[in-house]
Amino acid sequence: MSSAQSLIGSGSADIVAGRPASVAHLFLDRVAATPNGEAYRYPAPVDEHAADGAPGAEQWRSVTWAQTAEQVYAVAAGLLELGIAPEDRVALMSSTRLEWIVADMGNMCAGAATTAIYPSTNADETAYILSDSGSRALFVENPAQLAKVVGELGQLPELRTAVLFDGEVPQETGSLTVLTFDELKRRGAEYLAGHPDTIEKAVAALDKEQLATLIYTSGTTGRPKGVRLVHDCWAYQGRAQEQSGLLRGDDVQFMWLPLSHVFGKSLICGQIATGHVMAVDGRVDRIIHNLPVVRPTMMASAPRIFEKVYNGIAGKARAEGGAKYKIFMWAARTAREYAKATQASRAASGHDAAPLGLRVQHAIADKLVYGKIRAAFGGRMRGSVSGSAALAPEIGYFFAGIGVPVLEGYGLTESSAGICVNHAEDVRIGSVGTMLPGSEVRIAEDGEILLRGPGVMRGYHNLPEKTAEVLEADGWFHTEDIGELTADGFLKITDRKKDLFKTSGGKYVAPSEVEGKFKAICPFVSNILVIGNGRNYCTALIGLDEAVIMPWAVEHGLAGRSYAEVTADPSVLALIDGFVRTLNGDLQRWQTIKKFHLLPRDLDIEHGELTPSLKIKRPVVEKVYAEAVTAMYAGANEA
C-alpha cells in the first residue's frame, strides 16, 4: 500500500505489549491493589427526614473498589446462573449512571458481550439492534424503556430476560422474564455463596480475541452497523490511556458522556487501569450544577458543549452591555492571542512563552474574567478531552488561554474510541494530537487517514462485505477521513472523505471547515450545514441556539415571540447575515455562503437529524428541508 506519511505511537511499548487479556483482568487487579480506595461517586437522594434533608435534594455518595467489585461479581454470577454463556450478547440500554458501569463490567466478568444501545433509540431501531446482535438478555433503565422492547418481541426470539435498574416489574412483559437489578444481584450473591471462585475462573478463561462489545455506528447514512470490539481492544485502551499520561491515578474525572458511545466506554477502561475517582451522572441539565461540586481535574465532552458554554458567556456579557461586554471581548481576544503565542513557542522551543506585554494583559484578564470561568468548571480542571466532531479552533484557543485546555482527540467506534489525543502539557489547537502508544497512522496518497493497532475492530457484525471494504488483511483500517501529519507527529483532520463535495465549477469544498469557522465567529449558532454539491455556489441551513438568541430577541423588541417567529424576523435575519458576511471575508470565493436559511427549530435527536453523539445526519437534514434548499437555488445562475 502506498502512502505519503506514516507514524507509530511512541511510549513504553512493552507496557502496552504486556497488557492482560481483558479489562476484566485489569478490574480484578485494581480491586486487589486498592480495595479501599474510592472508585466512584454518584448522586443520590437525601433522606427527607434527615436534618439537612428536603424533598428533591441530592448528595454525592461514593463506593470503594471493593464495594464496586461486590456488585460486579454478583451481577456476573447472576448472569451465569441465568445460563449466559461466553460471547452471548447482553444488551445495555440506559443513561449514564453507576449501574451502567456495574452491569457492563458484570457482563465482561461473566464472559458475555455487551450490546450498547442509546436510551434515546426508538423502538424500531432498538429492535433492529437487539435482533441483529442476537442479544439474549437486556439491562434496561426503567419500565418506559422496557415498553419499547416488549412491543417488538415478535422480532426478538432470542431475547429471554430483562433486568430493570429502576421501577417495578410491569404486569405486561410478554415472553420476557423480567427481574429488578437488586433481584439479579441477590440471585448472583446466592450463587457465589456456593461457588466462591466462579468469577476468578470466568475471568481467567477469557481470551483476548473473544468478543467483548458490539457498539452500533451512528447510522448517519443508513442502518447502523455493529462494530465487533474484542477484549484486547479495551485492555489496550486502558493501558494506553494510563501509559500516555492522559489519565492519572490522582485524577477526579466527571463522567456525563453517554456510556453507550465508544468514547465514554473507553474512558472507563482508562479509569480502571489508573484507579482514579470517577463521578458519574449522565444528566446533561445538571452539568453546570455538578462541576463546582465535583471539582474534576479531567472531563470528556463533545465540542458542542464548549461552543454552548462560550456562546452562553458571550451572550451574558453582551446582555450586560457597556464596559462589561468590552472587557469580555478584550479578555477573549487576549486569551486567544496568549494561547497562540505559547503554542507557537512550545512547538519551536519546547517552552511556553509569550511577549511581556501580552503576559501582563493576560494576568489582568485572568483576575477580571478567566478565574471566574475556571471556578465554574470547579477550579481544578487540567484538561477536558473532546471528541466525536471537530472543535472550532477559535473556541479551542479561547479555552486554552483561560486555563481550561480542551484536549482534542480522534478516534472512531471502529478504533474503540481514541487512537490519538492532545495532552495538557502540549496542546496543539487545530490538531487531534499524537498517537497513543502502540497504534499507527498512515496518510494514503489521496489524503485518507488509515489506522492500525490493537484498538481497531475485528470487523462489522454479520457484514463481511462491509468489513472487507474498510479493513485490509494486514490490519489497516480506512477511516474515510482526510488529514495530514505534521513534522512532529500531530495529526490534523481536514474533512470527512464522503462529506467533501465539488461545486459545478469543479472546486472542492470541505464543509466542516466552513462550518467550524462560522461557529467560531457567530455566538448565536447551534448547528450549521453547508450545502453545494454539484451546485454553482454554496448555501447553508442554520439552527440557532435558543438559550442565546431568545434573550437577544427580548432586548430587541421581540418579547413574547416563539423561537420559530424569532428566527423568521427580519432583524434576526440581518443579525445572522452580518456574521455570514464576516465569514465570507475569510473564505475562498467558491467556499462563500451566498444564501442561508434559518431553521424554524434547531436540529435534534428526536427528529432523527442528529445522532446520539450529536453528529448531523446530512442526508436526513437535506431531505427534511428540501424545499428551503430548492428555494435557495431557485433561478440561480451565479458562478
C-alpha positions as CSV (number, residue, x, y, z in Angstrom):
1,M,0.0,0.0,0.0
2,S,1.4,3.4,-0.9
3,S,1.4,6.3,1.5
4,A,2.6,9.8,1.8
5,Q,3.3,9.7,5.5
6,S,3.1,7.2,8.4
7,L,3.7,7.3,12.1
8,I,3.5,4.9,15.0
9,G,2.7,6.0,18.5
10,S,5.7,6.2,20.9
11,G,6.0,5.3,24.5
12,S,6.9,2.3,26.7
13,A,5.6,-0.2,24.2
14,D,6.5,-3.1,26.5
15,I,3.8,-1.9,29.0
16,V,1.2,-1.9,26.3
17,A,2.5,-5.2,24.8
18,G,2.3,-6.8,28.3
19,R,-1.3,-5.9,28.9
20,P,-3.6,-8.6,30.2
21,A,-6.2,-10.3,28.1
22,S,-9.2,-8.1,29.1
23,V,-10.4,-5.2,31.2
24,A,-12.0,-7.8,33.5
25,H,-8.4,-8.8,34.3
26,L,-7.5,-5.2,34.9
27,F,-10.6,-4.8,37.1
28,L,-9.6,-7.7,39.4
29,D,-6.1,-6.4,39.6
30,R,-7.4,-2.9,40.5
31,V,-9.6,-4.3,43.3
32,A,-6.7,-6.4,44.7
33,A,-4.3,-3.4,44.6
34,T,-6.6,-0.7,46.1
35,P,-9.7,-2.3,47.6
36,N,-10.4,0.5,50.0
37,G,-9.7,3.3,47.5
38,E,-12.5,5.4,46.3
39,A,-13.7,4.2,42.9
40,Y,-16.9,6.1,42.0
41,R,-19.1,8.9,43.1
42,Y,-22.8,9.1,42.2
43,P,-25.7,11.4,43.1
44,A,-28.4,10.0,45.4
45,P,-31.5,11.5,47.1
46,V,-31.1,12.9,50.6
47,D,-33.3,11.4,53.1
48,E,-36.0,14.0,53.6
49,H,-36.3,13.1,57.3
50,A,-32.6,13.9,57.8
51,A,-31.7,17.2,59.5
52,D,-30.5,18.7,56.2
53,G,-33.0,16.8,54.0
54,A,-35.5,18.4,51.7
55,P,-37.7,16.8,49.1
56,G,-35.7,16.5,45.8
57,A,-32.4,17.2,47.5
58,E,-29.3,15.2,46.4
59,Q,-25.9,14.4,47.7
60,W,-22.9,12.7,46.2
61,R,-22.1,9.3,47.7
62,S,-19.1,7.1,46.9
63,V,-18.1,3.4,46.7
64,T,-14.7,1.8,47.1
65,W,-13.2,-0.6,44.6
66,A,-14.1,-3.5,46.9
67,Q,-17.7,-2.4,47.2
68,T,-17.9,-2.0,43.4
69,A,-16.5,-5.5,43.0
70,E,-19.1,-7.0,45.3
71,Q,-21.8,-5.6,43.0
72,V,-20.0,-6.6,39.8
73,Y,-19.3,-10.1,40.9
74,A,-23.0,-10.5,41.9
75,V,-24.2,-9.3,38.5
76,A,-21.7,-11.6,36.7
77,A,-22.8,-14.6,38.8
78,G,-26.4,-13.7,38.3
79,L,-25.9,-13.8,34.5
80,L,-24.1,-17.2,34.7
81,E,-26.9,-18.5,36.9
82,L,-29.3,-17.4,34.1
83,G,-27.4,-19.6,31.6
84,I,-25.5,-16.8,29.8
85,A,-22.5,-18.3,28.0
86,P,-19.2,-16.8,26.8
87,E,-19.8,-14.3,24.0
88,D,-23.6,-14.4,24.5
89,R,-24.8,-10.8,23.8
90,V,-26.3,-9.0,26.8
91,A,-27.7,-5.6,25.8
92,L,-27.5,-2.4,27.9
93,M,-30.0,0.4,27.3
94,S,-29.7,3.2,29.9
95,S,-28.5,6.7,30.5
96,T,-25.1,7.2,32.1
97,R,-25.1,6.1,35.8
98,L,-23.2,3.8,38.1
99,E,-25.4,0.9,37.4
100,W,-24.4,1.0,33.7
101,I,-20.7,0.5,34.7
102,V,-21.5,-2.2,37.1
103,A,-23.7,-4.1,34.6
104,D,-21.1,-3.7,31.8
105,M,-18.3,-4.9,34.0
106,G,-20.5,-7.8,35.2
107,N,-21.1,-8.8,31.6
108,M,-17.4,-8.9,30.9
109,C,-16.5,-10.8,34.0
110,A,-19.1,-13.4,33.1
111,G,-17.6,-13.6,29.6
112,A,-20.7,-12.1,27.9
113,A,-20.5,-9.4,25.3
114,T,-22.3,-6.1,25.8
115,T,-24.6,-4.7,23.1
116,A,-24.7,-1.0,23.8
117,I,-28.0,0.9,22.9
118,Y,-28.7,4.5,23.5
119,P,-31.8,5.1,25.6
120,S,-32.9,7.7,23.0
121,T,-33.0,5.0,20.3
122,N,-36.6,4.5,19.0
123,A,-38.4,1.2,19.3
124,D,-37.8,0.2,15.6
125,E,-34.1,0.7,15.8
126,T,-33.8,-0.8,19.2
127,A,-35.5,-4.0,17.9
128,Y,-33.1,-4.0,14.9
129,I,-30.0,-3.8,17.1
130,L,-31.3,-6.5,19.5
131,S,-32.2,-8.8,16.6
132,D,-29.0,-8.2,14.6
133,S,-26.8,-8.7,17.7
134,G,-28.8,-11.8,18.8
135,S,-29.0,-10.5,22.3
136,R,-30.3,-13.0,24.9
137,A,-30.7,-10.6,27.8
138,L,-31.1,-6.9,28.4
139,F,-30.3,-4.4,31.1
140,V,-32.8,-1.6,30.8
141,E,-33.2,1.6,32.8
142,N,-36.9,1.7,33.6
143,P,-40.4,0.4,32.6
144,A,-40.8,3.1,29.9
145,Q,-37.6,1.9,28.1
146,L,-38.7,-1.7,28.6
147,A,-42.0,-1.0,26.9
148,K,-40.2,-0.2,23.6
149,V,-38.8,-3.7,23.7
150,V,-42.0,-5.5,24.8
151,G,-43.8,-4.1,21.8
152,E,-41.3,-5.6,19.4
153,L,-40.8,-9.1,20.9
154,G,-42.2,-10.8,17.8
155,Q,-38.9,-9.8,16.1
156,L,-36.7,-11.0,19.0
157,P,-37.0,-14.7,19.5
158,E,-33.6,-14.9,21.3
159,L,-34.3,-12.3,23.9
160,R,-35.4,-14.1,27.1
161,T,-34.6,-11.9,30.1
162,A,-34.7,-8.2,31.0
163,V,-33.3,-6.6,34.2
164,L,-34.7,-3.2,35.4
165,F,-32.4,-0.7,37.1
166,D,-35.4,1.4,38.3
167,G,-39.1,0.8,38.9
168,E,-41.2,-2.2,39.5
169,V,-41.7,-5.0,37.0
170,P,-44.8,-4.2,34.9
171,Q,-47.6,-6.7,34.5
172,E,-47.3,-7.0,30.7
173,T,-43.9,-8.3,29.7
174,G,-44.8,-10.7,27.0
175,S,-42.5,-13.7,26.8
176,L,-39.8,-11.9,28.8
177,T,-38.7,-12.9,32.3
178,V,-38.1,-9.5,34.0
179,L,-36.1,-9.1,37.1
180,T,-35.1,-6.0,39.1
181,F,-31.4,-5.2,39.3
182,D,-31.5,-6.0,43.1
183,E,-33.1,-9.4,42.3
184,L,-30.4,-10.3,39.8
185,K,-27.6,-9.3,42.3
186,R,-29.3,-11.3,45.1
187,R,-29.5,-14.4,42.9
188,G,-25.9,-13.9,41.9
189,A,-24.8,-13.5,45.6
190,E,-26.6,-16.7,46.5
191,Y,-24.9,-18.5,43.6
192,L,-21.5,-17.2,44.7
193,A,-22.0,-18.4,48.2
194,G,-21.9,-22.0,46.8
195,H,-19.3,-21.3,44.1
196,P,-16.9,-18.7,45.6
197,D,-14.3,-18.9,42.9
198,T,-16.7,-18.6,39.9
199,I,-15.7,-15.1,38.8
200,E,-12.0,-15.7,39.0
201,K,-12.4,-18.8,36.9
202,A,-14.6,-17.0,34.4
203,V,-12.2,-14.1,34.0
204,A,-9.2,-16.5,33.8
205,A,-10.9,-18.2,30.8
206,L,-11.3,-15.0,28.8
207,D,-9.4,-14.9,25.6
208,K,-8.1,-11.5,24.3
209,E,-9.8,-12.1,20.9
210,Q,-13.1,-13.0,22.4
211,L,-16.0,-10.6,21.6
212,A,-16.5,-8.1,24.4
213,T,-18.7,-5.4,22.9
214,L,-21.0,-4.7,20.0
215,I,-21.4,-0.9,19.5
216,Y,-23.6,0.1,16.6
217,T,-22.4,3.0,14.5
218,S,-24.3,6.2,14.4
219,G,-26.0,5.4,11.2
220,T,-25.7,8.9,9.6
221,T,-26.3,7.3,6.1
222,G,-28.4,4.2,6.8
223,R,-28.9,1.3,9.2
224,P,-26.3,1.2,11.9
225,K,-23.5,-1.4,11.7
226,G,-22.5,-3.5,14.7
227,V,-18.8,-2.9,15.4
228,R,-17.1,-6.0,16.9
229,L,-14.7,-5.0,19.7
230,V,-12.8,-7.8,21.4
231,H,-11.4,-7.8,25.0
232,D,-8.0,-6.9,23.7
233,C,-9.4,-3.6,22.3
234,W,-10.5,-2.5,25.8
235,A,-7.4,-3.8,27.6
236,Y,-5.3,-1.8,25.2
237,Q,-7.4,1.4,25.7
238,G,-6.9,1.1,29.5
239,R,-3.2,0.6,29.4
240,A,-2.6,3.1,26.6
241,Q,-4.5,5.9,28.3
242,E,-2.6,5.2,31.5
243,Q,0.8,5.0,29.9
244,S,0.3,8.1,27.8
245,G,-0.4,10.2,30.9
246,L,-3.9,11.2,29.5
247,L,-5.4,9.9,32.8
248,R,-3.6,9.8,36.1
249,G,-4.2,8.0,39.4
250,D,-4.8,11.2,41.3
251,D,-7.5,12.5,38.8
252,V,-11.1,13.1,39.6
253,Q,-13.0,12.6,36.4
254,F,-16.5,13.8,35.8
255,M,-18.3,11.3,33.5
256,W,-21.6,12.5,31.9
257,L,-21.0,11.3,28.4
258,P,-23.3,8.5,27.1
259,L,-21.7,5.2,28.0
260,S,-23.4,3.6,25.1
261,H,-21.0,5.6,23.0
262,V,-17.5,4.3,22.5
263,F,-15.9,7.4,23.8
264,G,-17.4,7.1,27.3
265,K,-16.9,3.4,27.4
266,S,-13.2,3.7,26.6
267,L,-12.6,6.2,29.4
268,I,-14.0,3.6,31.9
269,C,-11.2,1.3,30.8
270,G,-8.6,4.1,31.5
271,Q,-10.1,4.8,34.8
272,I,-9.9,1.1,35.9
273,A,-6.2,1.0,34.7
274,T,-5.2,4.1,36.7
275,G,-7.6,3.7,39.6
276,H,-8.7,7.3,39.8
277,V,-12.0,8.6,41.1
278,M,-14.9,8.9,38.6
279,A,-18.0,11.0,39.4
280,V,-20.9,9.6,37.3
281,D,-24.1,11.5,36.4
282,G,-25.4,11.5,32.8
283,R,-28.0,14.2,33.3
284,V,-26.9,16.9,30.8
285,D,-29.0,19.5,32.5
286,R,-27.0,19.0,35.7
287,I,-23.5,19.5,34.2
288,I,-23.2,23.2,35.2
289,H,-24.5,22.5,38.7
290,N,-22.3,19.4,39.2
291,L,-18.9,20.9,38.0
292,P,-18.3,23.2,41.1
293,V,-19.4,20.4,43.4
294,V,-17.4,17.6,41.9
295,R,-14.4,19.8,41.1
296,P,-13.0,17.5,38.5
297,T,-9.4,17.6,37.2
298,M,-10.5,15.8,34.0
299,M,-13.7,15.7,32.0
300,A,-14.6,14.4,28.5
301,S,-17.1,16.1,26.3
302,A,-18.2,16.9,22.8
303,P,-17.3,20.1,21.0
304,R,-21.0,21.3,21.2
305,I,-20.7,21.7,24.9
306,F,-17.8,24.1,24.7
307,E,-19.5,26.0,21.9
308,K,-22.6,26.4,24.1
309,V,-20.5,27.4,27.1
310,Y,-18.7,30.0,25.1
311,N,-21.9,31.3,23.5
312,G,-23.5,31.5,26.9
313,I,-20.7,33.5,28.4
314,A,-20.5,35.8,25.4
315,G,-24.3,36.2,25.4
316,K,-24.4,37.1,29.1
317,A,-21.7,39.7,28.6
318,R,-23.5,41.2,25.6
319,A,-26.7,41.4,27.6
320,E,-24.9,43.3,30.4
321,G,-23.5,45.6,27.7
322,G,-21.3,48.6,28.2
323,A,-18.0,48.2,29.9
324,K,-18.6,44.5,30.9
325,Y,-19.1,43.5,27.3
326,K,-16.0,45.4,26.2
327,I,-13.9,43.8,28.9
328,F,-15.1,40.3,28.0
329,M,-14.3,40.9,24.3
330,W,-10.9,42.2,25.2
331,A,-10.3,39.3,27.5
332,A,-11.4,36.7,24.9
333,R,-9.1,38.2,22.3
334,T,-6.3,38.2,24.8
335,A,-6.9,34.6,25.7
336,R,-6.7,33.6,22.0
337,E,-3.5,35.6,21.4
338,Y,-1.9,34.2,24.5
339,A,-2.8,30.6,23.6
340,K,-1.5,31.1,20.0
341,A,1.8,32.7,21.3
342,T,2.5,30.0,23.9
343,Q,1.6,27.2,21.5
344,A,4.0,28.6,18.8
345,S,6.7,28.9,21.4
346,R,6.2,25.4,22.7
347,A,6.4,24.0,19.2
348,A,9.5,25.9,18.4
349,S,11.5,25.6,21.7
350,G,9.6,23.2,24.0
351,H,8.8,26.1,26.4
352,D,5.7,28.2,26.9
353,A,6.5,31.8,26.3
354,A,4.7,35.0,25.3
355,P,5.8,38.6,24.8
356,L,5.9,40.6,28.1
357,G,3.1,42.9,27.1
358,L,0.8,40.0,26.3
359,R,1.7,38.3,29.6
360,V,0.7,41.4,31.5
361,Q,-2.6,41.7,29.7
362,H,-3.3,38.0,30.3
363,A,-2.6,38.4,34.0
364,I,-5.1,41.3,34.3
365,A,-7.7,39.4,32.2
366,D,-7.2,36.4,34.5
367,K,-8.2,38.4,37.5
368,L,-11.1,40.0,35.8
369,V,-12.6,37.2,33.8
370,Y,-10.7,33.9,33.5
371,G,-10.7,33.0,37.2
372,K,-14.5,33.2,37.3
373,I,-14.8,30.8,34.4
374,R,-12.4,28.3,35.8
375,A,-14.3,28.4,39.1
376,A,-17.5,27.5,37.2
377,F,-15.6,24.4,36.0
378,G,-14.6,23.5,39.6
379,G,-11.3,25.4,39.7
380,R,-9.1,22.3,39.2
381,M,-9.6,21.3,35.5
382,R,-6.3,20.3,34.0
383,G,-7.9,19.3,30.7
384,S,-11.1,18.3,29.1
385,V,-10.9,15.7,26.3
386,S,-13.0,16.5,23.3
387,G,-14.0,14.1,20.6
388,S,-16.7,12.9,18.1
389,A,-16.6,16.0,16.0
390,A,-14.2,18.9,15.1
391,L,-13.8,21.8,17.6
392,A,-13.6,25.2,16.1
393,P,-10.0,26.4,16.6
394,E,-11.0,29.8,17.9
395,I,-13.1,28.1,20.6
396,G,-10.1,25.9,21.4
397,Y,-7.7,28.9,21.7
398,F,-10.1,30.7,24.0
399,F,-10.4,27.8,26.5
400,A,-6.6,27.1,26.3
401,G,-6.0,30.8,27.0
402,I,-8.2,30.9,30.1
403,G,-6.6,27.8,31.6
404,V,-9.2,25.1,30.8
405,P,-7.5,23.4,27.8
406,V,-9.6,21.4,25.5
407,L,-7.7,18.2,24.6
408,E,-9.0,17.4,21.2
409,G,-8.6,13.8,20.2
410,Y,-9.6,11.5,17.4
411,G,-11.0,8.0,17.1
412,L,-14.0,6.1,15.8
413,T,-16.2,3.4,17.1
414,E,-14.1,1.1,14.8
415,S,-11.0,2.0,16.7
416,S,-12.5,1.6,20.2
417,A,-12.5,5.4,20.5
418,G,-9.3,7.4,21.0
419,I,-6.3,6.5,18.9
420,C,-4.6,9.9,19.2
421,V,-5.1,12.8,21.5
422,N,-3.6,16.1,22.7
423,H,-2.1,16.2,26.1
424,A,-2.4,19.0,28.7
425,E,1.3,19.7,28.6
426,D,1.5,20.1,24.8
427,V,-1.8,21.2,23.3
428,R,-1.8,22.0,19.6
429,I,-5.1,23.7,18.7
430,G,-6.2,22.6,15.2
431,S,-4.8,19.1,15.6
432,V,-6.1,16.0,17.3
433,G,-2.8,15.3,18.9
434,T,-0.4,12.4,18.7
435,M,-0.9,8.7,18.5
436,L,-1.5,6.6,21.6
437,P,1.4,4.1,22.3
438,G,1.2,1.1,20.1
439,S,-1.1,2.5,17.4
440,E,-0.2,3.6,13.9
441,V,-1.5,6.1,11.5
442,R,-0.8,6.4,7.8
443,I,-1.8,9.1,5.3
444,A,-2.7,7.5,1.9
445,E,-1.9,9.1,-1.4
446,D,-5.4,10.6,-1.7
447,G,-5.2,12.0,1.9
448,E,-7.3,9.4,3.6
449,I,-6.3,8.6,7.2
450,L,-5.5,4.9,7.8
451,L,-5.2,3.4,11.3
452,R,-3.8,0.2,12.7
453,G,-3.4,-1.0,16.2
454,P,-4.8,-3.2,19.0
455,G,-7.8,-1.0,19.4
456,V,-9.1,-1.4,15.8
457,M,-12.2,-3.5,15.4
458,R,-12.2,-7.1,14.2
459,G,-15.0,-6.4,11.7
460,Y,-18.7,-5.5,11.3
461,H,-21.1,-8.0,12.8
462,N,-22.6,-10.2,10.1
463,L,-21.3,-7.9,7.4
464,P,-18.2,-9.5,5.9
465,E,-18.5,-7.5,2.6
466,K,-18.7,-4.2,4.5
467,T,-15.7,-5.3,6.7
468,A,-13.7,-6.0,3.6
469,E,-14.4,-2.5,2.2
470,V,-12.6,-0.8,5.2
471,L,-10.3,-3.3,6.9
472,E,-7.4,-4.7,5.0
473,A,-5.8,-8.1,5.6
474,D,-2.7,-6.5,7.2
475,G,-4.9,-4.6,9.7
476,W,-5.0,-1.1,8.2
477,F,-8.5,0.5,8.7
478,H,-9.8,3.0,6.2
479,T,-11.4,5.9,8.2
480,E,-12.9,7.8,5.3
481,D,-11.5,10.9,7.0
482,I,-9.0,13.2,5.2
483,G,-6.0,14.5,7.1
484,E,-2.3,15.2,7.3
485,L,0.6,14.7,9.8
486,T,2.9,17.5,10.9
487,A,6.6,17.0,11.1
488,D,6.5,16.5,14.8
489,G,3.7,13.9,14.7
490,F,0.5,15.8,15.3
491,L,-2.5,14.6,13.2
492,K,-4.8,17.2,11.6
493,I,-8.3,16.3,10.3
494,T,-9.3,18.1,7.1
495,D,-12.7,16.6,6.5
496,R,-14.8,13.5,6.0
497,K,-13.9,12.0,2.7
498,K,-17.6,11.3,1.9
499,D,-18.6,14.9,3.0
500,L,-16.2,16.6,0.6
501,F,-18.1,17.9,-2.3
502,K,-17.3,19.5,-5.7
503,T,-19.2,22.6,-6.9
504,S,-20.4,22.7,-10.5
505,G,-17.4,24.9,-11.2
506,G,-15.1,22.0,-10.3
507,K,-13.9,23.3,-6.9
508,Y,-13.7,21.1,-3.8
509,V,-15.3,22.3,-0.6
510,A,-14.7,20.8,2.9
511,P,-18.0,21.8,4.6
512,S,-16.8,21.1,8.2
513,E,-14.0,23.7,7.7
514,V,-16.5,26.4,6.7
515,E,-19.0,25.3,9.4
516,G,-16.2,25.4,12.1
517,K,-15.2,28.9,11.0
518,F,-18.8,30.1,11.3
519,K,-19.2,28.6,14.8
520,A,-16.1,30.5,15.9
521,I,-17.4,33.9,14.9
522,C,-21.2,33.6,15.5
523,P,-22.2,33.2,19.1
524,F,-25.8,32.5,18.2
525,V,-25.3,29.4,16.1
526,S,-26.1,25.9,17.3
527,N,-25.9,23.9,14.1
528,I,-24.9,24.7,10.5
529,L,-25.0,22.6,7.4
530,V,-23.1,23.8,4.3
531,I,-24.6,22.6,1.0
532,G,-23.2,22.9,-2.5
533,N,-22.5,19.5,-4.1
534,G,-22.9,19.9,-7.9
535,R,-24.2,23.4,-7.4
536,N,-22.7,26.6,-8.6
537,Y,-22.5,28.2,-5.2
538,C,-22.7,27.2,-1.5
539,T,-25.6,27.8,0.8
540,A,-26.3,26.9,4.4
541,L,-29.0,25.7,6.7
542,I,-28.5,27.3,10.2
543,G,-30.1,26.4,13.5
544,L,-29.7,29.0,16.3
545,D,-29.0,28.4,20.0
546,E,-32.3,29.1,21.7
547,A,-30.6,29.9,25.0
548,V,-28.7,32.7,23.4
549,I,-31.0,34.1,20.6
550,M,-34.1,34.3,22.8
551,P,-32.6,36.8,25.3
552,W,-31.3,38.8,22.4
553,A,-34.8,38.8,20.9
554,V,-36.3,40.2,24.2
555,E,-33.8,43.0,24.2
556,H,-34.6,43.9,20.6
557,G,-38.4,44.2,20.9
558,L,-39.3,40.6,20.1
559,A,-40.6,39.6,23.6
560,G,-43.4,37.0,23.5
561,R,-42.4,35.6,20.2
562,S,-41.8,31.9,19.7
563,Y,-38.4,30.6,18.6
564,A,-39.8,30.0,15.0
565,E,-41.2,33.5,14.9
566,V,-37.9,35.0,16.1
567,T,-35.8,33.1,13.5
568,A,-38.2,34.4,10.8
569,D,-37.9,38.0,11.9
570,P,-36.0,40.4,9.6
571,S,-33.9,41.8,12.4
572,V,-32.6,38.3,13.2
573,L,-32.0,37.5,9.6
574,A,-30.0,40.8,9.4
575,L,-28.1,39.8,12.5
576,I,-27.0,36.4,11.1
577,D,-26.4,37.9,7.7
578,G,-23.7,40.1,9.3
579,F,-21.9,37.1,10.6
580,V,-22.2,35.3,7.3
581,R,-20.6,38.3,5.6
582,T,-17.8,38.3,8.1
583,L,-17.3,34.5,7.4
584,N,-17.2,35.1,3.7
585,G,-14.4,37.6,4.1
586,D,-12.2,34.8,5.3
587,L,-13.0,32.2,2.6
588,Q,-12.1,31.5,-1.0
589,R,-14.7,32.7,-3.4
590,W,-16.0,29.2,-4.2
591,Q,-16.4,28.5,-0.4
592,T,-18.5,31.6,0.4
593,I,-22.1,31.2,1.5
594,K,-24.3,33.0,-1.0
595,K,-27.6,32.3,0.7
596,F,-28.7,30.8,4.0
597,H,-31.9,29.7,5.6
598,L,-32.7,29.9,9.4
599,L,-34.4,26.8,10.6
600,P,-37.7,27.1,12.5
601,R,-36.4,24.8,15.2
602,D,-32.9,23.6,15.9
603,L,-31.8,20.1,14.8
604,D,-32.3,17.4,17.4
605,I,-32.1,13.7,18.0
606,E,-35.9,13.2,18.4
607,H,-36.5,14.2,14.7
608,G,-33.7,11.9,13.6
609,E,-31.5,14.8,12.4
610,L,-28.7,14.3,14.9
611,T,-27.1,11.0,16.1
612,P,-27.0,10.4,19.8
613,S,-23.4,11.7,19.7
614,L,-24.7,14.9,18.2
615,K,-23.4,14.4,14.7
616,I,-25.5,15.9,11.9
617,K,-27.2,13.3,9.6
618,R,-26.6,15.4,6.5
619,P,-28.9,13.4,4.1
620,V,-31.8,13.5,6.6
621,V,-31.5,17.2,7.2
622,E,-31.3,18.0,3.5
623,K,-34.3,15.9,2.9
624,V,-36.3,17.4,5.7
625,Y,-35.5,20.9,4.5
626,A,-35.5,20.1,0.7
627,E,-37.9,23.0,-0.1
628,A,-35.7,25.5,1.7
629,V,-32.7,24.2,-0.2
630,T,-34.5,24.3,-3.5
631,A,-35.6,27.9,-2.8
632,M,-32.0,29.0,-2.2
633,Y,-31.1,27.8,-5.6
634,A,-34.2,28.9,-7.5
635,G,-33.3,30.7,-10.6
636,A,-29.6,30.6,-9.7
637,N,-27.1,31.4,-12.4
638,E,-24.4,32.9,-10.2
639,A,-20.9,31.3,-10.7
